[in-house]
Amino acid sequence: MTRRKLVAGNWKMNGSVAALAELDAIAAAARAHPAVDVAVALPATLIAPAVQRVPGLAIGGQDVHAAESGAHTGCLSAAMLAEAGASFTIVGHSERRADQGETSQDAWAKASAAHRHGLGVILCVGETDAERDAGRAARVVQAQIEKSVPDLATGAWLTLAYEPRWAIGTGRTPTLDEIAEVHSIARAKLRTLVGDAADTIRILYGGSVTGANAAAILETEDVDGALVGGASLTAAKFVPIIEAAG
């Protein structure tokens, strides 16, 4: 089936209210390419002002807590993100898995909580360089999908993002054949979990995506878009990726 391309930016712990001016040109590019879905995940402090500034652009969070409320200092619930104006959130990002020790079970709980409050979810999976070198990339990704994809998930609210940890922010990317192989494996695993609904779930590639390599990556079999880190911080670098998807 045909799935719409999605280009999602992740500002990580970067940005300011002044930097939101970059969203003007990004939103304009999204309007110029209506066949492409464009989204930007921002630091929590910038979600509400971004929604106000560019109401037509999908703005999301970078994480969410699984609980509805409680003694979780420094965390945000799905209801809080939704109230701020977020339409989606990222869960299971490799940097949170590495830096905060998050597990696939944590990602499952967070994705489920987000869905209960009407938020879309970009669920991240991916292997480390050691796991790839050991020939375990496929098994790692399959296990992460099995443990983190909620029951009855569909493409109406869930997007999977394959981000090999060793390619994030390093300038290194897998070969196109390697990307296609893992995306095919991920799609097959989704089918064992959710059946035909797997064909509605977009699978993004994330890891040092730039305007220079985006077209080739996005034309690869089973790649339905890109999760973009550093290149999403400025319109000058992000817009060419949107254009490549269009």
WOCORRA-V13477 format. One record per backbone hydrogen bond with DSSP energy under -0.5 kcal/mol. CO is the residue of the C=O (numbers start at 1). NH is the residue of the N-H. E is the energy in kcal/mol with one decimal. If there is no record, write none. Layout:
BEGIN
co;nh;e
CO;NH;E
CO;NH;E
END
This chain:
BEGIN
co;nh;e
1;3;-0.5
5;37;-2.9
6;8;-0.6
6;226;-1.9
7;39;-2.0
8;228;-3.4
9;41;-3.4
12;14;-1.6
16;20;-0.8
17;20;-1.0
18;21;-1.5
19;22;-2.1
20;23;-1.6
21;24;-1.2
21;25;-0.6
22;26;-1.4
23;27;-3.0
24;28;-1.9
25;29;-2.2
26;30;-2.0
27;31;-2.1
28;32;-1.8
29;33;-0.9
30;33;-0.6
33;36;-2.2
35;5;-0.6
37;7;-2.9
38;58;-1.0
39;9;-2.9
40;42;-0.6
40;60;-2.4
41;11;-2.5
43;46;-2.3
43;47;-0.6
44;47;-0.9
44;48;-0.5
46;50;-2.0
47;51;-2.5
48;52;-2.0
49;53;-1.9
50;54;-3.0
54;57;-2.1
58;40;-2.3
59;87;-2.7
59;88;-0.6
60;42;-2.5
61;90;-1.4
70;72;-2.0
72;75;-2.1
76;65;-3.1
77;81;-2.0
78;82;-2.6
79;83;-2.4
80;84;-1.8
81;85;-0.7
81;86;-2.3
82;85;-1.0
87;120;-2.6
88;61;-2.2
89;122;-2.3
91;124;-2.3
93;96;-0.9
93;97;-2.3
94;98;-2.5
95;99;-2.9
96;100;-1.7
96;102;-1.6
103;107;-2.0
104;108;-2.3
105;109;-2.1
106;110;-2.5
107;111;-2.8
108;112;-2.3
109;113;-2.1
110;114;-2.6
111;115;-2.4
112;116;-2.0
113;117;-1.0
114;117;-0.8
114;119;-2.5
115;118;-1.9
120;89;-1.8
121;123;-0.7
121;159;-2.5
122;91;-2.4
122;124;-0.5
123;161;-2.9
125;163;-3.1
127;165;-2.1
127;166;-0.7
128;132;-2.1
129;133;-2.7
130;134;-1.5
131;136;-2.9
132;135;-2.0
136;140;-2.6
137;141;-2.4
138;142;-2.5
139;143;-2.3
140;144;-2.4
141;145;-2.4
142;146;-2.5
143;147;-2.0
144;148;-1.4
145;149;-2.2
148;150;-0.6
150;153;-1.2
154;157;-1.5
154;158;-2.4
157;121;-3.0
158;202;-0.5
159;123;-3.1
160;204;-3.3
161;125;-2.6
161;163;-0.7
162;206;-2.7
164;167;-2.4
165;168;-1.0
167;169;-0.6
167;170;-0.7
167;171;-0.6
175;179;-2.4
176;180;-2.7
177;181;-2.2
178;182;-2.1
179;183;-2.5
180;184;-2.2
181;185;-2.1
182;186;-2.8
183;187;-2.4
184;188;-2.2
185;189;-2.2
186;190;-2.4
187;191;-1.9
188;192;-1.3
189;193;-1.0
190;193;-0.7
190;194;-3.1
191;195;-1.6
194;197;-1.3
195;198;-2.0
196;199;-1.8
197;200;-1.8
197;201;-0.6
198;201;-0.8
200;202;-0.5
202;160;-2.9
202;204;-0.5
203;224;-2.9
204;162;-3.2
205;227;-2.1
210;214;-1.7
213;217;-2.0
214;218;-3.1
215;219;-1.2
217;220;-1.4
220;223;-2.0
222;224;-0.7
224;6;-1.8
225;205;-2.1
226;8;-2.9
226;228;-0.6
227;207;-0.6
228;10;-2.7
229;232;-2.4
230;233;-1.5
234;237;-0.6
234;238;-2.2
235;239;-2.6
238;241;-0.9
238;242;-1.7
239;243;-2.8
240;244;-1.9
241;245;-1.9
242;246;-1.5
END
